[in-house]
């Protein structure tokens, strides 16, 4: 049974996350080479856990990838493990790996 919270300072996003209503199973990877493929990301992050999807946005005019991607794992534990790759050298580039924020906030 849900009870009324006495603390009005708790924001909705924190509450949803605490209750497990927001999954944090997706990472944001930036500073990728423009030639990076989905297969290479699977090889890089495959040992973290089962990958459900990889999205590599492309430049609309050139059709070249934009140097970042979103990798969604089967579990939050796998995503947390993948975040440890932050700073990892990949094709002589230092990767930036973080928890993905809401889609609208990143792409706008």
C-alpha positions as CSV (number, residue, x, y, z in Angstrom):
1,X,0.0,0.0,0.0
2,X,1.4,3.4,-1.0
3,X,1.5,6.1,1.7
4,X,1.8,9.8,1.3
5,X,5.4,11.1,1.4
6,X,6.0,13.7,4.1
7,X,9.0,15.1,2.3
8,X,7.9,17.5,-0.5
9,X,11.5,18.0,-1.6
10,X,11.7,14.6,-3.3
11,X,11.5,15.1,-7.1
12,X,9.5,12.7,-9.3
13,X,12.5,11.4,-11.2
14,X,14.4,10.4,-8.0
15,X,11.3,8.7,-6.8
16,X,10.8,6.8,-10.0
17,X,14.4,5.7,-10.1
18,X,14.3,4.6,-6.5
19,X,11.2,2.5,-7.2
20,X,12.8,0.9,-10.2
21,X,10.5,2.6,-12.7
22,X,13.4,4.2,-14.6
23,X,15.9,1.7,-16.0
24,X,19.5,2.8,-16.3
25,X,20.6,0.2,-18.7
26,X,21.9,2.5,-21.5
27,X,25.2,4.2,-21.8
28,X,26.3,7.1,-24.0
29,X,29.7,6.7,-25.7
30,X,31.4,9.7,-27.3
31,X,34.7,10.5,-29.0
32,X,34.2,7.6,-31.3
33,X,36.0,7.6,-34.7
34,X,33.7,8.4,-37.5
35,X,34.5,5.0,-39.1
36,X,33.3,3.1,-36.0
37,X,30.8,0.3,-36.6
38,X,28.2,-1.6,-34.6
39,X,30.4,-4.7,-34.8
40,X,33.3,-2.9,-33.2
41,X,31.2,-1.6,-30.3
42,X,29.9,-5.2,-29.7
43,X,33.5,-6.4,-29.5
44,X,34.4,-3.6,-27.2
45,X,31.5,-3.8,-24.7
46,X,30.5,-7.5,-25.2
47,X,32.3,-8.7,-22.1
48,X,30.2,-6.3,-19.9
49,X,27.0,-8.2,-20.6
50,X,24.3,-8.9,-23.2
51,X,23.8,-6.0,-25.5
52,X,20.2,-5.4,-26.6
53,X,20.8,-2.6,-29.0
54,X,23.3,-0.1,-30.4
55,X,22.4,3.2,-32.0
56,X,25.0,5.2,-33.9
57,X,23.4,8.4,-35.1
58,X,24.4,9.6,-38.6
59,X,24.9,13.1,-40.1
60,X,21.8,13.5,-42.3
61,X,23.7,15.0,-45.2
62,X,27.0,12.9,-45.2
63,X,25.5,9.7,-43.8
64,X,28.7,9.5,-41.7
65,X,28.3,8.6,-38.0
66,X,28.4,11.6,-35.7
67,X,31.1,10.2,-33.3
68,X,28.8,9.0,-30.5
69,X,26.5,6.1,-29.8
70,X,24.0,4.7,-27.3
71,X,24.4,1.1,-26.1
72,X,21.6,-0.6,-24.3
73,X,22.3,-3.6,-22.2
74,X,20.1,-6.4,-20.8
75,X,20.8,-5.3,-17.3
76,X,21.8,-2.2,-15.3
77,X,24.7,-4.1,-13.9
78,X,26.2,-4.6,-17.4
79,X,25.8,-0.8,-18.1
80,X,27.6,0.1,-14.9
81,X,30.4,-2.3,-15.9
82,X,30.6,-0.6,-19.3
83,X,30.9,2.8,-17.7
84,X,34.3,1.7,-16.4
85,X,35.5,2.0,-20.0
86,X,35.5,5.8,-19.6
87,X,38.9,7.0,-20.7
88,X,39.7,3.7,-22.5
89,X,41.8,4.1,-25.7
90,X,39.9,3.0,-28.8
91,X,41.6,3.6,-32.2
92,X,43.9,6.1,-30.5
93,X,41.0,8.1,-29.1
94,X,40.1,8.4,-25.4
95,X,36.5,7.3,-25.0
96,X,34.0,9.2,-22.9
97,X,31.5,6.7,-21.4
98,X,28.6,7.8,-19.2
99,X,25.1,6.8,-18.2
100,X,22.7,8.0,-21.0
101,X,20.4,10.8,-20.1
102,X,17.0,11.2,-21.5
103,X,16.9,11.2,-25.3
104,X,15.4,14.6,-25.7
105,X,18.1,16.2,-23.5
106,X,21.0,14.7,-25.5
107,X,19.8,15.2,-29.0
108,X,18.5,18.7,-28.8
